């Protein structure tokens, strides 16, 4: 079974610059004429009668046969880049494809297992499979840079010894518009990297998902209290690392009447809009309502190492009262305890 994809940056995370606008041909070809192809070959210099011959070799170009495309056949698209999304890994590109050198055998095992899962989830048929090698059937790509649908087949290999743990992807066959063609170096490199990035981006997502699950487990044990910052102003103290509380805060406040408008992790700022739930909600939660008007507020988080501080300011940038902040702390603590018991 053939597998079809459309190359979308957000899905495949291909790190490349935008090429020229227009159709596929304009993206691949230089936007100039190619009259240089009609240039006459150089001729030997004919000395005038009686002139003395003189020659300098400073700028001499040796006569060679250069390999490569010329004119409209030159592909001007920016090169693909292997995305460095596997911690501790480095990539090596050569004429055969892309090799990932992984830091340890456990990572190699994870990448290999993930590759098999990707193949299964995308219904990619296999020509052959062994313990250390996989050869796929045709994978079709829909790409605006190509004039027709293109297809590629891959050989994926792994090897491991005490000093080297490698994962290699090589493009072995190529076709355009359903017609098989010789594999050019440009396509071999470009689409080997593309498939490699599909694997590395999925591995990155796997790590993110695992981190989120761990964070959710840690978040279940977050004590909330009221404290003071360095200047003596009241703040809410969450006894959890900043990155953990940052991930937990949006779903927590959402169930308490807040709507998250925007977030800036590096600045620790969360813009929210508050609309108090009805009395029945607070009765079921078992606490008094949060003492805030229906308005917009800014939640400012601070990294205290193994703890996180949170202050609240109104739409005018003024801190809310300590009494109002205390009601938020109590509601947060009660909501977290309720979520843990469910």
C-alpha positions as CSV (number, residue, x, y, z in Angstrom):
1,X,0.0,0.0,0.0
2,X,1.3,3.4,-0.9
3,X,1.5,6.1,1.8
4,X,0.7,9.7,0.8
5,X,1.8,12.8,2.7
6,X,1.6,16.5,2.2
7,X,4.7,18.3,3.3
8,X,3.5,20.8,5.9
9,X,6.0,22.6,8.0
10,X,4.1,22.2,11.2
11,X,3.6,18.5,10.7
12,X,7.1,17.5,9.6
13,X,9.1,20.4,11.1
14,X,11.3,20.9,8.1
15,X,13.8,23.6,8.9
16,X,14.3,25.5,5.6
17,X,13.9,29.0,4.3
18,X,11.1,29.9,2.0
19,X,12.0,29.7,-1.7
20,X,10.9,32.0,-4.4
21,X,7.1,32.6,-4.7
22,X,5.1,31.2,-7.6
23,X,4.8,27.7,-9.1
24,X,7.0,24.7,-8.5
25,X,9.3,25.7,-11.4
26,X,9.9,29.1,-10.0
27,X,10.8,27.6,-6.6
28,X,13.4,25.3,-8.1
29,X,14.9,27.6,-10.8
30,X,16.8,30.8,-10.7
31,X,14.7,33.8,-11.7
32,X,17.1,34.9,-14.5
33,X,17.9,33.9,-18.1
34,X,20.6,31.3,-18.9
35,X,22.3,33.1,-21.8
36,X,25.7,32.2,-20.2
37,X,25.1,28.7,-21.6
38,X,25.5,30.2,-25.1
39,X,28.9,31.7,-24.2
40,X,31.6,31.0,-26.8
41,X,34.5,28.9,-25.6
42,X,37.7,30.7,-24.7
43,X,40.3,30.9,-27.5
44,X,44.0,31.1,-27.5
45,X,45.4,34.6,-27.4
46,X,47.0,35.6,-30.7
47,X,50.1,37.8,-30.2
48,X,50.7,40.6,-32.7
49,X,53.7,40.3,-34.8
50,X,56.9,41.2,-32.9
51,X,55.2,41.0,-29.5
52,X,56.9,39.2,-26.7
53,X,55.0,36.3,-25.1
54,X,54.2,36.7,-21.4
55,X,52.0,34.6,-19.1
56,X,51.1,34.5,-15.4
57,X,49.6,31.4,-13.7
58,X,48.3,33.2,-10.6
59,X,44.7,32.9,-11.7
60,X,44.9,29.9,-13.9
61,X,42.0,27.5,-13.8
62,X,43.0,23.9,-14.4
63,X,41.1,22.1,-17.1
64,X,38.7,19.6,-15.5
65,X,35.4,17.9,-16.1
66,X,33.0,19.3,-13.5
67,X,30.0,17.2,-12.3
68,X,26.7,18.9,-11.6
69,X,23.7,20.6,-13.2
70,X,23.7,23.8,-15.2
71,X,21.2,26.3,-16.3
72,X,17.5,25.6,-15.5
73,X,18.5,22.2,-14.1
74,X,20.2,23.8,-11.1
75,X,18.0,23.4,-8.0
76,X,18.0,26.7,-6.0
77,X,15.8,25.5,-3.2
78,X,17.5,26.0,0.2
79,X,18.9,22.7,1.6
80,X,17.1,20.7,4.2
81,X,18.6,20.5,7.6
82,X,18.5,17.5,10.0
83,X,16.6,18.7,13.0
84,X,18.6,18.2,16.2
85,X,15.7,17.0,18.3
86,X,17.3,13.9,19.9
87,X,19.4,14.9,22.9
88,X,23.0,13.8,22.6
89,X,22.7,12.7,19.0
90,X,24.6,14.0,16.0
91,X,23.9,13.6,12.3
92,X,26.2,12.6,9.5
93,X,25.3,13.2,5.8
94,X,27.0,11.4,2.9
95,X,26.2,10.2,-0.5
96,X,24.2,7.2,0.9
97,X,21.9,9.2,3.2
98,X,21.6,10.3,6.8
99,X,23.1,8.6,9.8
100,X,22.2,9.5,13.3
101,X,24.9,8.7,15.9
102,X,23.0,8.1,19.1
103,X,24.4,8.5,22.6
104,X,23.5,5.1,24.0
105,X,21.8,1.8,23.0
106,X,18.6,2.6,24.9
107,X,18.0,5.6,22.7
108,X,18.7,3.6,19.6
109,X,16.1,1.0,20.7
110,X,13.6,3.8,21.3
111,X,14.2,5.4,17.9
112,X,14.0,2.0,16.2
113,X,10.8,1.1,18.0
114,X,9.3,4.5,17.1
115,X,10.2,4.1,13.4
116,X,8.4,0.8,13.3
117,X,5.4,2.5,15.0
118,X,5.4,5.3,12.4
119,X,5.5,2.8,9.6
120,X,2.6,0.9,11.1
121,X,0.5,4.0,11.9
122,X,1.0,5.4,8.4
123,X,0.3,2.1,6.6
124,X,3.6,2.1,4.9
125,X,4.1,-1.3,3.2
126,X,7.5,-3.1,3.4
127,X,9.5,-4.8,0.8
128,X,11.7,-6.6,3.4
129,X,12.3,-6.5,7.1
130,X,14.9,-8.0,9.5
131,X,16.1,-7.4,13.0
132,X,18.4,-4.6,11.9
133,X,17.0,-3.4,8.5
134,X,13.8,-2.3,7.0
135,X,13.1,-1.6,3.3
136,X,9.9,0.3,2.6
137,X,7.6,0.3,-0.4
138,X,6.7,3.6,-2.1
139,X,6.0,6.6,0.0
140,X,4.3,9.3,-2.0
141,X,4.8,13.0,-1.2
142,X,2.6,15.9,-2.2
143,X,5.0,18.9,-2.3
144,X,4.4,22.4,-3.7
145,X,8.1,22.5,-4.7
146,X,7.6,19.5,-7.1
147,X,5.8,19.7,-10.5
148,X,4.2,16.3,-9.9
149,X,3.6,13.8,-7.0
150,X,6.9,12.2,-6.1
151,X,7.5,8.9,-4.5
152,X,10.5,7.4,-2.6
153,X,11.5,4.1,-1.1
154,X,13.8,3.9,1.9
155,X,16.2,1.5,3.5
156,X,16.4,2.0,7.3
157,X,19.2,0.3,9.2
158,X,20.5,0.2,12.8
159,X,23.7,-1.0,14.2
160,X,25.2,-1.0,17.6
161,X,28.6,-1.8,19.2
162,X,30.2,-0.6,22.4
163,X,31.4,2.6,20.9
164,X,28.8,3.4,18.1
165,X,25.0,3.3,18.0
166,X,23.8,4.4,14.6
167,X,20.5,4.8,12.8
168,X,20.6,5.3,9.1
169,X,18.0,6.3,6.5
170,X,18.8,6.0,2.8
171,X,16.6,6.8,-0.2
172,X,17.0,3.8,-2.6
173,X,14.4,4.5,-5.3
174,X,12.7,7.5,-6.8
175,X,9.8,8.3,-9.1
176,X,7.9,11.4,-10.3
177,X,4.3,11.3,-11.5
178,X,4.4,7.5,-11.1
179,X,7.4,7.0,-13.4
180,X,10.6,5.6,-11.9
181,X,13.7,7.7,-12.5
182,X,17.3,7.5,-11.5
183,X,17.9,8.9,-8.0
184,X,19.6,12.3,-8.2
185,X,22.0,13.4,-5.4
186,X,19.7,16.4,-4.7
187,X,16.6,14.2,-4.2
188,X,18.5,11.6,-2.3
189,X,19.8,14.1,0.2
190,X,16.6,16.1,0.4
191,X,14.2,13.3,0.9
192,X,16.5,11.2,3.2
193,X,16.7,14.2,5.5
194,X,12.9,14.7,5.2
195,X,12.2,11.2,6.4
196,X,14.9,11.5,9.1
197,X,13.1,14.7,10.4
198,X,9.8,12.8,10.5
199,X,11.4,10.3,12.9
200,X,13.3,12.9,15.0
201,X,10.2,15.2,15.3
202,X,8.1,12.2,16.5
203,X,10.9,11.3,19.0
204,X,10.8,14.9,20.3
205,X,7.0,14.7,20.6
206,X,7.4,11.4,22.5
207,X,9.8,13.1,25.0
208,X,7.4,16.0,25.4
209,X,4.5,13.6,26.1
210,X,6.5,11.7,28.6
211,X,7.5,15.0,30.3
212,X,3.9,16.1,30.4
213,X,2.8,12.8,32.0
214,X,5.6,13.2,34.6
215,X,4.6,16.8,35.2
216,X,0.9,15.8,35.7
217,X,2.0,13.2,38.3
218,X,4.1,15.8,40.1
219,X,1.3,18.3,39.9
220,X,-0.9,16.1,41.9
221,X,1.2,16.8,44.9
222,X,1.4,20.6,44.8
223,X,0.7,22.3,48.2
224,X,-0.6,25.9,47.8
225,X,-0.2,28.5,50.5
226,X,0.1,32.3,50.9
227,X,3.5,33.8,51.5
228,X,5.6,37.0,51.0
229,X,8.0,37.9,48.2
230,X,11.4,39.6,48.8
231,X,9.8,43.0,49.1
232,X,7.2,41.8,51.6
233,X,4.2,41.8,49.2
234,X,1.8,38.8,49.5
235,X,2.1,36.1,46.9
236,X,0.8,32.6,46.3
237,X,3.5,29.9,46.8
238,X,3.1,26.7,44.9
239,X,5.6,24.0,46.2
240,X,6.5,22.8,42.8
241,X,9.2,23.7,40.2
242,X,8.4,26.5,37.8
243,X,8.1,24.3,34.7
244,X,5.7,21.9,36.5
245,X,3.4,24.6,37.8
246,X,3.6,26.5,34.5
247,X,2.1,23.5,32.7
248,X,-0.5,22.8,35.4
249,X,-1.8,26.4,35.8
250,X,-3.9,26.8,32.6
251,X,-6.1,23.8,33.1
252,X,-6.3,24.6,36.8
253,X,-7.5,28.2,36.4
254,X,-9.8,27.3,33.5
255,X,-12.0,25.1,35.7
256,X,-12.3,28.0,38.2
257,X,-13.8,30.6,35.9
258,X,-10.7,32.0,34.3
259,X,-10.0,32.1,30.5
260,X,-6.4,32.2,29.5
261,X,-5.9,35.0,26.9
262,X,-2.1,34.7,26.4
263,X,1.0,33.3,28.0
264,X,4.7,34.1,27.9
265,X,6.8,31.4,29.5
266,X,10.1,33.3,29.5
267,X,8.5,36.2,31.3
268,X,6.3,34.1,33.5
269,X,3.2,36.2,32.5
270,X,-0.3,34.8,32.0
271,X,-3.1,37.1,30.9
272,X,-6.5,35.9,32.0
273,X,-10.1,37.0,32.0
274,X,-12.2,36.1,35.0
275,X,-15.9,35.4,35.1
276,X,-17.1,34.0,38.4
277,X,-19.0,30.7,38.3
278,X,-22.5,30.5,39.9
279,X,-23.1,29.9,43.6
280,X,-23.8,26.2,43.0
281,X,-20.2,25.7,41.7
282,X,-18.7,27.2,44.9
283,X,-21.0,25.2,47.1
284,X,-20.0,22.0,45.4
285,X,-16.3,22.9,45.7
286,X,-16.8,23.7,49.3
287,X,-15.1,27.1,49.4
288,X,-16.1,30.8,49.3
289,X,-16.0,32.4,45.9
290,X,-12.9,34.1,44.7
291,X,-13.0,37.8,45.6
292,X,-12.4,39.2,42.1
293,X,-14.6,41.3,39.9
294,X,-15.4,40.0,36.4
295,X,-12.5,41.5,34.6
296,X,-9.0,40.9,33.1
297,X,-6.0,40.1,35.3
298,X,-2.3,39.2,35.0
299,X,-0.9,36.2,36.8
300,X,2.9,36.7,37.3
301,X,4.9,33.6,38.0
302,X,8.4,33.6,39.6
303,X,10.9,30.8,39.7
304,X,12.1,30.0,43.2
305,X,13.9,26.8,42.5
306,X,11.8,24.0,43.9
307,X,8.9,26.4,44.4
308,X,6.9,28.9,42.3
309,X,5.5,32.3,43.3
310,X,2.4,33.9,41.8
311,X,1.2,37.4,42.1
312,X,-2.0,38.9,40.6
313,X,-2.5,42.3,39.2
314,X,-5.7,43.9,37.8
315,X,-6.2,45.5,34.4
316,X,-4.5,48.7,35.7
317,X,-1.4,46.9,36.8
318,X,-2.2,47.2,40.5
319,X,-1.8,44.2,42.9
320,X,-5.1,42.8,44.2
321,X,-5.7,42.8,47.9
322,X,-4.1,40.2,50.2
323,X,-7.6,39.1,51.2
324,X,-8.5,38.4,47.5
325,X,-5.2,36.6,46.9
326,X,-5.9,34.4,50.0
327,X,-9.2,33.4,48.5
328,X,-7.4,32.4,45.2
329,X,-4.9,30.3,47.2
330,X,-7.6,28.5,49.1
331,X,-9.6,27.8,45.9
332,X,-6.4,26.6,44.1
333,X,-5.5,24.2,47.0
334,X,-9.1,22.9,47.2
335,X,-9.4,22.3,43.4
336,X,-6.0,20.5,43.3
337,X,-7.1,18.2,46.2
338,X,-10.4,17.5,44.5
339,X,-8.7,16.7,41.2
340,X,-6.3,14.3,43.0
341,X,-9.2,12.4,44.6
342,X,-11.1,11.9,41.3
